[in-house]
Amino acid sequence: MLEQTVMPRLSDPIRLSATLSGTVDELVRAIRIQKLEGLVAKRMDAWMKMRVNVDQEFVIGGYTVGGRTFDALVFGYYEGDRLLYVARTSNGFTPALRSRLMDRFRGLGVEKCPFANLPEARRGRWGQGLTAAKMEECRWLKPEVVGQFEFAEWTPDDHLRHSQFVALRDDKEPREVGRERSEPKKGF
């Protein structure tokens, strides 16, 4: 019906996407090869956006205040002895997880920002830049907690786009966390 009734009445830039055949694994492999963000898939009852993310561990160096716990985590990686800021995220948290993380942060507060590359001069294209004005909303932590994060890609200004928290990593020392040149993780 879409192809026969609706599409003839529309013009560029709206186009009908071809149906892709193949298994999910084959489609994901093709997405990775072409360095695409993901798929839009149709189930019988709904459309689904299926993003192929990259994952990596990062060091949590602070958070922005919000509500009863925090709004977003501020995190980065080590390059030599310097902790470099890459992003902040408010995605991936339940209220209970936010409370558990605040318990973990207890006693780690510090006055000075632990990131060597802050403040930044501008917010950046996707708003991930952390300017001096935005830093006033931050509470800093000793960089002792490592978390696993997912993200869509690295931006040209070395930030992460569409990041989200996944879990804490107690098996990794903060000073071991450097920038990885990772590929998108398997699956969705």
C-alpha positions in Angstrom: 0.0 0.0 0.0 2.8 2.4 0.9 4.6 1.7 -2.4 1.5 1.9 -4.6 -0.6 4.6 -2.9 1.5 6.9 -0.9 4.9 7.1 -2.6 3.6 8.2 -6.0 2.3 11.4 -4.3 5.6 12.3 -2.6 8.7 13.8 -4.1 12.4 14.0 -3.1 13.9 13.8 -0.5 11.4 11.2 0.5 12.2 7.8 -1.0 11.1 4.2 -0.3 13.9 2.2 1.2 14.6 -1.2 -0.4 13.8 -4.3 1.6 17.0 -5.9 2.8 17.2 -9.6 2.8 19.6 -11.6 4.9 20.0 -12.7 8.5 20.5 -10.1 11.2 24.2 -11.1 11.5 24.7 -10.5 7.7 23.0 -7.1 7.9 25.1 -6.0 10.9 28.2 -7.1 9.1 27.2 -5.0 6.1 26.5 -2.0 8.3 29.9 -2.3 9.9 31.7 -2.6 6.5 29.9 0.5 5.3 30.4 2.3 8.6 26.7 3.1 8.9 24.9 4.0 12.2 22.3 1.2 12.1 19.1 -0.1 10.6 15.5 0.9 10.7 13.5 -2.4 10.9 9.8 -3.2 10.7 8.2 -5.7 13.0 4.6 -6.6 12.4 3.5 -4.1 15.2 6.1 -1.4 15.1 9.1 0.3 13.5 12.4 -0.1 15.3 15.6 1.9 15.1 18.5 -0.6 15.6 21.8 1.2 16.2 25.1 -0.6 16.0 27.1 0.9 18.9 30.7 0.9 19.9 31.6 0.2 23.5 34.5 1.0 25.7 35.4 1.6 29.3 36.0 5.2 30.5 36.9 6.8 33.8 34.2 8.7 35.6 35.6 12.1 36.8 32.4 13.9 37.8 28.7 14.5 37.3 26.3 17.3 36.8 23.8 17.9 39.5 20.2 17.1 38.9 17.2 15.8 41.0 18.0 13.8 44.1 21.2 12.2 42.6 22.8 13.4 39.4 21.8 14.4 35.9 24.8 13.2 33.8 28.1 11.5 34.3 31.2 13.2 33.1 33.9 10.8 31.8 37.1 10.4 29.8 40.3 8.3 29.3 43.9 8.6 30.2 46.6 9.7 27.7 49.8 9.2 29.6 49.2 11.0 33.0 46.5 13.2 31.6 42.8 12.4 32.0 41.0 13.7 28.9 37.3 14.5 28.9 35.2 12.9 26.1 31.6 13.2 27.0 28.8 13.4 29.6 25.7 11.3 29.5 22.4 11.1 31.2 21.4 7.9 29.3 21.3 4.3 30.6 20.2 5.0 34.2 17.3 3.9 36.3 16.5 5.8 39.5 17.8 2.8 41.6 21.1 2.7 39.6 21.5 6.5 40.1 21.2 6.0 43.8 23.7 3.1 43.8 26.2 5.2 41.8 25.9 8.1 44.2 26.6 5.7 47.1 29.7 4.6 45.1 30.8 8.3 44.7 30.5 9.0 48.4 33.9 10.2 49.7 35.4 10.7 46.2 34.5 14.4 45.8 37.2 16.8 45.0 37.2 20.6 44.4 39.5 20.6 41.3 38.4 19.3 37.9 40.5 16.1 37.1 40.3 16.6 33.3 43.3 18.1 31.7 41.5 19.4 28.6 38.7 21.4 30.4 37.3 23.9 30.2 36.6 24.0 26.5 36.1 27.1 24.5 32.8 26.1 22.9 29.9 23.7 23.3 30.7 21.8 20.1 28.4 20.7 17.3 26.5 18.1 19.3 26.6 20.0 22.6 29.1 17.7 24.3 31.7 20.4 24.9 32.1 21.4 28.5 32.6 25.1 28.8 33.6 27.0 31.9 29.9 28.1 32.4 28.7 24.4 32.1 31.5 23.3 34.5 29.8 25.3 37.2 27.1 22.7 37.2 29.6 19.9 37.8 30.7 18.1 40.9 34.2 16.5 40.5 35.4 13.1 41.7 38.7 11.5 42.2 39.1 9.5 39.0 38.9 6.1 40.7 35.7 4.6 39.2 35.6 3.0 35.7 32.4 2.5 33.8 31.5 0.7 30.5 29.8 3.0 28.0 28.3 2.6 24.5 28.3 5.3 21.9 27.5 5.8 18.2 30.8 7.3 17.1 33.7 9.6 17.9 33.1 13.2 16.7 35.7 15.3 14.8 36.5 17.1 18.1 37.2 13.9 20.0 33.9 13.6 21.8 31.4 10.8 21.8 28.1 11.0 20.1 25.0 9.3 21.6 26.7 7.9 24.6 25.1 5.8 27.3 26.2 4.2 30.6 26.1 0.4 30.6 27.8 -0.8 33.9 30.6 -0.3 36.3 33.9 -2.1 35.7 35.6 -3.2 38.9 38.0 -5.3 36.9 39.8 -2.3 35.3 42.3 0.1 36.9 41.5 3.7 35.9 45.1 4.4 34.8 44.8 1.5 32.3 41.9 3.2 30.5 43.0 4.7 27.2 41.3 5.5 24.0 40.5 2.4 22.0 40.1 2.3 18.2 37.2 -0.1 18.6 34.7 -1.4 16.1 31.0 -1.5 16.7 30.0 -4.2 19.1 28.3 -7.4 17.8 24.5 -7.3 17.8 22.1 -4.6 18.7 
